[in-house]
Amino acid sequence: MLAAAKYIGAGLACSGLIGAGAGIGLIFSSLIASTARNPQVRGQLFTFAILGFALAEATGLFSLMIAFLLLYS
């Protein structure tokens, strides 16, 4: 019974990865659209996109870490 609850909790914790994947896709699609509109600011836009990527990926890694903590603790 407890093992089943751990698996369900870990599966629900991994749902945060969906948001991270969607966020990364939105960040880079916006980068492409913005660069197409104004190519002169490509460097500054790329810097902000990498920062956004890192923050979105961090949320995904945090949810994965919680899933592993639920499974193996």
Buried (B, 14 or more C-beta within 10 A) or exposed (E): EEEEEBEEBBEEBBEBBEEBEEBBEEBEEBBEEBBEEEEEEEEEBEEBBEEBBEEBBEBBEEBBEBBEEBBEE
